[in-house]
Amino acid sequence: MKLTEVKTVKVGEKEFKVKITLRSMIDYEAMSGKSITDIEGTDNLIKFFYCTAKAGAKSVGESITYSYDEFLDSIDNFYNEALTNFSEALFESGGAEKKPMRSSK
């Protein structure tokens, strides 16, 4: 993965600034209990989206003051758009090769 500059991810009417930072990786690992190198399944991808959105907002002088649950509420009706647009932001940045997501059961 490589997302060292701030990217905009549009979900519904909302736009999220996302950026991979050391803090976003640490936050993701603490939140998910998984390594940053092992993001599989919808749950982990959305947790990573949230962590990178917090980092991206901070990078542009803003902040995300809502909880993960409130973040989910804001994107819940746009699940396909959220997954697709965030994944595209990760991969268009010259990151890892696209591979099919495995669903977590």
C-alpha positions in Angstrom: 0.0 0.0 0.0 1.1 3.5 -0.7 -1.0 6.5 0.1 1.4 9.1 1.2 -0.5 12.0 -0.1 -4.1 13.0 0.9 -6.7 11.6 -1.4 -10.4 12.4 -1.4 -12.9 9.5 -1.2 -16.5 10.4 -1.9 -19.3 8.4 -0.3 -22.8 9.6 -0.9 -22.7 13.4 -0.3 -19.7 13.2 2.0 -16.1 13.5 1.1 -13.4 12.1 3.3 -9.7 13.0 3.1 -7.7 9.8 3.5 -4.0 9.3 4.1 -1.8 6.5 5.3 0.4 7.6 8.2 2.2 5.9 11.0 -0.6 6.9 13.4 -3.3 5.5 11.0 -1.5 2.2 10.8 -1.1 2.0 14.6 -4.7 3.0 15.1 -5.8 0.3 12.6 -3.8 -2.4 14.3 -5.1 -1.4 17.8 -8.7 -1.3 16.5 -8.6 -4.5 14.5 -6.1 -6.7 16.4 -4.6 -7.4 13.0 -1.3 -6.5 11.3 -1.4 -3.7 8.8 -0.1 -6.1 6.2 -3.2 -8.3 6.6 -6.3 -6.3 5.7 -8.9 -8.8 4.7 -12.6 -8.6 4.7 -15.1 -5.8 4.8 -14.8 -5.2 8.5 -11.0 -4.6 8.4 -11.1 -2.6 5.2 -13.7 -0.2 6.7 -11.7 0.1 9.9 -8.7 1.0 7.9 -10.8 3.6 5.9 -11.8 5.2 9.2 -8.2 5.3 10.5 -6.9 6.8 7.3 -9.8 9.3 7.2 -8.8 10.5 10.7 -5.2 10.9 9.5 -6.3 12.6 6.3 -8.5 15.1 8.1 -5.6 15.9 10.5 -3.3 16.4 7.5 -5.5 19.2 6.1 -6.1 20.8 9.5 -9.5 19.3 10.2 -10.5 16.6 12.6 -13.0 13.7 12.7 -14.6 13.9 16.1 -17.1 11.1 15.7 -16.7 7.5 16.7 -16.3 4.5 14.5 -19.9 3.6 14.9 -20.9 7.1 13.8 -18.6 6.8 10.8 -20.4 3.6 9.9 -23.8 5.3 10.3 -22.7 8.0 7.8 -21.6 5.5 5.1 -23.9 2.6 5.8 -26.4 3.3 3.0 -23.5 3.6 0.5 -21.6 0.4 1.4 -20.7 -0.5 -2.2 -19.5 3.1 -3.0 -17.5 3.2 0.3 -15.7 0.0 -0.4 -15.1 0.7 -4.1 -14.0 4.3 -3.8 -11.7 3.7 -0.8 -10.1 0.6 -2.5 -9.5 2.6 -5.6 -7.8 5.4 -3.6 -5.5 2.8 -2.1 -4.6 1.1 -5.4 -4.4 4.2 -7.6 -1.7 5.5 -5.4 0.7 2.8 -6.7 0.1 0.5 -3.8 -0.3 -3.2 -3.7 -1.6 -5.2 -6.7 -5.4 -5.5 -6.7 -6.5 -8.8 -5.5 -10.0 -10.1 -4.8 -11.1 -9.4 -1.3 -11.9 -12.5 0.7 -15.0 -12.3 2.8 -14.6 -12.7 6.5 -16.9 -15.4 7.9 
